[in-house]
Amino acid sequence: MQQPSTPDTKNLLLAIVLSIVIIYGWQFLYGTPKTAPQPQQQTSQTTAQPGAPAAGQATAVVPGTEVAKLASRAEALAASPRLAIDTPLLSGSINLMGAQLDDLHLKNFHETVDPASPIITLLSPSGTANAWFIEQGMVAPQGVSLNLPNSRTLWQAPAGATLGLNQPVTLTWDNGQGLVFARTISVGEDYLFTITQTVRNNSAQPVALIPYARTQRQDTPKTAGYYVFFEGMLGVQDGELTELTYKDINKKTEPQRVAATGGWLGFTDKYWATALIPDPKAQNNATYQHLNQQGRDVYQADYIATVPLTVAPGAEVSYQDMVYAGAKEVNTLAAVGDAHGLDKFDLMIDWGWFWFLTKPMYRLLHLVKQLVGNFGVAILIVTVLVKLAVFPLANKSYASMSKMKKLQPEMNRLKELYPEDKMKQQQEMMEIYKREKVSPLSGCLPIFIQIPVFFALYKVILTSIDLRHAPFFGWIRDLSAPDPTSVFNLFGLIPWTPPTMLMIGIWPLLMGITMWVQMRLNPTPPDPVQASLFNWMPVIFTFTLGAFPAGLVIYWAWSNLLSILQQSYIMKKHGTEVDILGNIRNSIPFMKKKNETS
């Protein structure tokens, strides 16, 4: 019959299982996107109709963009006249053919850590590879024929005008049938564009028009590939968050439509996003859909108003909406959401299920970074602060572990007294634990303490744009990327790039060494299975964490070092011998044998 495990073995196995859960299971548990309940589908529309009003209300066909043969970005930009954009944060241009926002660069962000590398390109014209653009307009109710501006309309802009900070620009177009359209565009310091569409009716008949806006991406976007945060189509309508990955929307045979008042919707990448923001008081139908146009995957988020604007003869009406196109900066998104009453606009950043841990961790890191000027140093300081916060709890755990060590001779005596009766051994051991007021699971408590901190920091490092390309010291120039060095090419001395699994850099090695030393605070277990696990765990963690962001590995190594100092102090305080060197020698087979023979 199989003998039951001793409490020490169970304790160790539990610690290992918890650690494995952190490393391998967390991305799936922690980062699973939250998908809003699917709304009931409205009346089926053709794919040319991105928006569909509710039953009984006016309907309209939103003009689509045909995807032709791919052109280079330079060719597409040169194919039509443009209005330049230049602000402290943004550069690019508006396509006067269709008045589309389809050329946008983010001045403060580069493609690599090299400051001479190209700045980030966010939007690109329709018909180019990975096109991403935004368009506003107005359509007529279904069944009504009007000459209205579309994606082929050439708008007029003031000569030499540039759209800049506090420099709005008005585009105009006359349909030749009594309707004069004006579109005033302004941009602020926060990646927010405000578009005011005005229509003057110089005809003899009233005209009904329905505002719409859309943001479209052509070709399936390349995502970062982490389950820990969401990338895809998202929005909030009447307080409900909708998140659809590109894989999700590809599976749907019908567009997903949500009727709402106000709200917002668009696309989010790891660090960048676009969002359409309709009039917060106007009813609209938001639509998320996947199209196939001339063999290309096209993804579109759009909204269309459900109540038409009526323009009386000799009068004019206006409709104002906004567009967010830029970086997902925490403070910027919060400020925009608060200033314009946008519900849950901060969810553009996926804080995850444990936002109550992740947000405070971000705020704390950001505050410390402002004081010390380096996110890597901030991680070290925050680790110390967290250690101090849980010091009483950790002390209790380590004190219990010290008592356990002092009870080791009595445990060994029980094994000798009942060599064949494992059940009796465990019963007697439990009596000792109860009498001495110690817990056999006390060794797992430090791991439990470290888990939430690990979760929160992992999420912040992977999700927050603040840590993108944030340097530490030396060779760590990006805390959000893995340590670029590798022991397998002698840290760059050999001109060879190892495969990902062999990219074991200096910081992962330091993490593994500190983990191994921390485990050597305890004597080598007499059980060969436990001894083997003790020896191999740091190796497994070193290879696993080698591909993790350097900021997280630095945290883990530093936390291990602090734990070594803390545990050593507490053990000495409770009269427990700390013989790290002796334990290290006994953990190495040939040195242990030498000690035994000497």
Secondary structure, DSSP 8 states (H G I E B T S, - for coil): ------HHHHHHHHHHHHHHIIIIIHHHHHS-----------S---TT-S----TTS--B--------S-B-HHHHHHTS-EEEEE-SSEEEEEETBTTEEEEEEEEEEESSSSTTS-EEEEEB-TTBTT-EEEEEEEE-BTT-------TT-B-B--TT-EEEBTB-EEEEEE-SSSEEEEEEEEE-TTSEEEEEEEEEE-SSS-EEEEEEEEEEEES-------TTS--EEEEEETTEEEEE-HHHHHH-SS-EEEEEES-EEEEE-SSEEEEEE--TTSEEEEEEEEEEETTEEEEEEEEEESS-EEE-TT-EEEEEEEEEEEE--HHHHHHHHHHHT-TTGGGGS---TTHHHHHHHHHHHHHHHHHHS-HHHHHHHHHHHHHHHTHHHHHHHHHHHHHHHHTHHHHHHHHHHSTT-HHHHHHHHHHHHHHHT--TTGGGHHHHHHHHHHHHHHHHHHH-GGGTT---STT---TTS-----GGGGGGTSS----GGG---HHHHHHHHHHHHHHTTS---SSHHHHHHHHHHHHHHHHHHTTS-HHHHHHHHHHHHHHHHHHHHHHHHTT----HHHHHHHHSHHHHHHHHH-
